[in-house]
Amino acid sequence: LQSAISGLPVAPCYVILCLDSSYVGEEYARLEAGFIAGNMLMQATAIDLGCYFNAGLTSAEQAGIQAATNIPSSHIPQAIVSIGPIETLVSISVVLQGEGRPDSGWAVPLIVKFFTSGADVLNDTPSYDFTLTTKKSETGNAAVCEVTGIAPGSYDITVVGRSTLVNTKRGVVISAPNTSVEMGTLLEGDINNDNKINFEDFVILSAFWPESESLPEYDIKSDFDRNGLVNAADLSLLAANWLRTSPVEITP
């Protein structure tokens, strides 16, 4: 089925709804197929399982399904119902501060957490917790990473870098087979990771001023733009975000 249907979510169970070729053109027959699919959705939801529909199948997809499953040619597939838990691919993108950031500076550690909606994201235990490394987006204006295995639903999502405040986006609806989430600009300067940018972070930055990555005293957490230097550009970012605190709420 995965080879026959592009974008089919990964699920432990698939149900293929078919009509006999003599009924394909009958409106009432298609309506009955819809009723069956709706009933599956209600029953799956009642026992906390995901349910996703692939409908509107092309003739090529119908033929591919028949070939993959040995369904008789007289039985025409109308829809595939994926019953979960269904794993969803989530693409996360963030904007990184620092105009002098080199290409290598787009590969940064990122902690991504998914919470139940309404959570205290700084203290509650997340439903999912990932430590990832980003890469530069194809458009070149964001850093991106992907996570899998997320059950469809509504979440509060947080992202945080090595020396940034925590960005939070609430009530994000994750749906199969994939969802893209923009998490805003990560604010640099929280070197000691106490969820605020203040004099303590300035003291740490000053201790490594000015240093380069070729020296043993170099501190990568103070090099906000990851250009291999702790210099005025990093001080400027800390000053721009002075006294900001986590969580930074990102609106849709």
Secondary structure, DSSP 8 states (H G I E B T S, - for coil): -TTTSTT--B-SEEEEEEEEGGGTT-HHHHHHHHHHHHHHHHHHHHTT--EEEEES--HHHHHHHHHHHT--TTEEEEEEEEESS-BEEEEEEEEE--TT--GGGG--EEEEEEEETT--TTTS--SEEEEEE-EE-TTSSSEEEEEEEE-SEEEEEEEE-TTB--EEEEEEEE-SSEEEEEEEEE-B--TT-SSB-SHHHHHHHHHTTTEETTSTT--GGG-TT-SSEESHHHHHHHHHTTT-BS-EE---
